[in-house]
Amino acid sequence: MIKENLNRVQENIRNACARAGRKEDEVTLIAVSKTKPVSMLEEAYALGVRDFGENKVQELVDKAGQLPEDIRWHMIGHLQRNKVKYIIDKVYLIHSVDSLRLAEEISKEAVKHGVTANILIEVNVAGEESKFGVSPEDTPGLIEEISRLPAIQVRGLMTIAPFVEKAEDNRIIFNALLKLYVDISRKNIDNVHMDFLSMGMTGDYEVAVEEGATFVRVGTGIFGERSYRITE
């Protein structure tokens, strides 16, 4: 199942790149593996997947300890400040930074561990009250504040688009994030490298690719429906 699903997603990304006149290597597929057993990640790894996304700190830490070291782990869920220390030296990229206080904690732990933390600013483009993220209007100011912190580097933006029946309905969201990304890039803020645009999930990643995504986060489309487990 995973092989067929992965092939389908990769083909869809290739086609979306072709439609947008982009090169396929401009887009990285993140396999969102939250709630999935290590055996399924091992299967995806054997098929060439090296980027995995997790929502919860404990699950990321547990899986990182059991899987090959060349995996690039992405923290895509809401990150509490008191849990930063557990992942700071394990993640390739933190996608979900939405406050100066969280950035300050990441910076502090990065200094302590002797690493540079690469982060994305999570932007709540649609203004949904149920979602985390900074408003588009407040994003440039937040980035300028974070840019002054040691051992942390802003690498781009991330958004979680609304759940919609038609993927096309989220094109306006992705296009708005792209425009914000371009505007901030043009500011040439010191210590800010706008390389990454993380947007699009199983239901709408093809539209996100057409609108400039460099990371798409696909879980169900690769691993199937999530199985929620109650863990002590």
N, C-alpha and C positions, 0 to 999 in steps of 0.2 A: 504493500500500500504506500509506504513512504517513498519508495523509488518512483512509482508512477506519479504520485502527487508532486514530488520535487521536480520531476521532468516537466510536468505541466506548468508549474509556477515559473520555472526558468524560461520555458518557451514563451509564456505570456510576457515576461519581462523583456525578452529579446524583441518580441513583436512591438511592444510599447516603445522601446528605444528606437526601433526602425521608424515608427510613425512620427516620433518627435525629432528625428534626425540626430539622435544621440548614439554614442558608442556604448556597447553593452557593458564594457568594463567600468563605466561611470557609475554603475548601480551595484550596490552590495546587498545581497539577500541575507537578512537576519532571521534565523529559524527561532521562533519564539517557543521556548520549550517549557514554559511554566506548567506545573502539575504533571509533566510527563516523566516517566521512569527513565533512568540512565540508559537502559537497554535501547530505548527509542532514539536517544541522542547518539548512542554508539552506531546505530544503523545509519543515521543521517551523516555522521562523521565519516563512515566508510564510503559514503557516496560523494564525499568531497566538501561537505559543509564545514566551515571553520568559524563562523560567526553565530553565536547563540545568545538569545535574549531571555533574561529572567526578570520577574516582577518583585520577587521577595528575596531579601538578603540571605536568609538562612538556606533557602533552596539553592541559591547561586553558590554559596560557600560549600555546601555539601557536594554538589555536582562537580565543582571545580576540583575538589579533592579526589575525585574518582575518574576523571577524564584526562585525555592528553593535554600537555602543557601548551601546545601550539594553538589551542582554541582561544578565540578572542571573545571574551565575555562582555555583554552589554547589559547594564542596569537600566531597564526601561520603565520600571514601576516607581511609584512615589517612594522617596528615600527619606527616612527619619534621621535627624542629626545624630542621635545616639547610636546609630548603626553604621555610620560611615566608616568607622575604624575597622570593621570586619571585612570590608571589600576594597578598601583604598588601594591595596597592592595586588588585587586580583582582577580588576576590571580594565578592559581596554578603553571603554567610554561610558560615561554616565549621561543618560539622555534626559534626565528629569529634574534639572536644577531650576527652581522657580523662585528663589529668594536669596537675598544677600546673606542671611544668617546660615542657610545651608551651605552656600559657597564658602563662607568663612570657616565652617567646620571642615569642609573638604580640604581647604587650603591648610588648615592646622594639621590635619592628619597626614596630608601629603608631605609636608615638611618633616613631620616626625618620622615617616617611613622612608624618606629620601627618594620620593618619586614625584613626577609631575602628573597631576590629574587632568585628563582631557574631559571636557564637559560640553553638553549642549544645553541651551536654555529652552525650557518647555514653555511654549506660547499657547495660551488658550484663545486661539483665533476666533472661534465661534462664540466665545463669551458664555459657555455653559457653566452654570453654577455647580453642577455635579462633578466638574473636572478640575484638576489642579492646573497650574500654569499662570504665567504672568500675562497681563494684557499686552496687545501689540504696541500700544502707546507707551507703556512703561518699559518695554524691552530694551531700547537703546540705552536708557539711563542706567538700568541694572547692569548691562554688559560693561559700561564704562566703570562702574564701581567695582565689579568683579575683576576687571583687567588690572587693577592695582594690587591685587592680592598675590602673595608669593606661591609658587609651586602649583598653580592652577592655570589652565588655558582654555578659553572659550573657543570651540571649534565649529560652532554652527548653531542651528535651531532645530527644534522638534515640536511636533504637534500631534495630538490625538483628535482626529476629526470626528464629527458626530456620527452616530449610527444611522445609516440611511438605507432605504430600499434600493435606490439606484445610485451606483457609484458616481455617476456623472454629477449628482447633486453636490458632491464634495469638491468638485473642480475649483469652485470659487474660494474655498478654504485653502487648498493647496497653492493656488495662484497668489493669494494674499500673503502666505508665508514666504513664498519665493520672492515677492517684491520686497518684503521686509528684510529678508536675507541679503538681497542685492543692495538695498539702501545702507544697511549696516556695513557691508563689505566696503562700500565706497568711502566710508568714514576713516578707513585705515587706522583704527584704534590700536595703540601699542599693545602687544601681548594678546591680540585677538586674531585668530586665523579662521576665517569663515570658509571652511572646507566641506562641511557636512550639512546635509538637509535631510532630516529623518522624518518621513511622513508616508502614510499609506500602510494599511493592514490587509488582512485576507480579503475583505469585501471591496477594497478600492485601490489596491496597490498599482494597478495598471494606469489609472488616471493620475496617481501620484508621480509615477515615472514620467508620464507625458508632461507633467508640470515641473519637473526638475529634481525629484527626490534622488538623493545619493544612497540612502539607506531605506529599504522597505522592511517592515516587521510582520512576518507571516507565520502564524502558528497553526490555526485550524486548517489552512490550505495545504500544509505539509503533514502535520501529525494527526489530523482528524479532530473531532470534537473533544473538548477538554473533559477530563474526569476529575472532579473535585474530591479530594481526600481530606478527611478530618485527621489531623496529626496532633499528637500530644506534645 
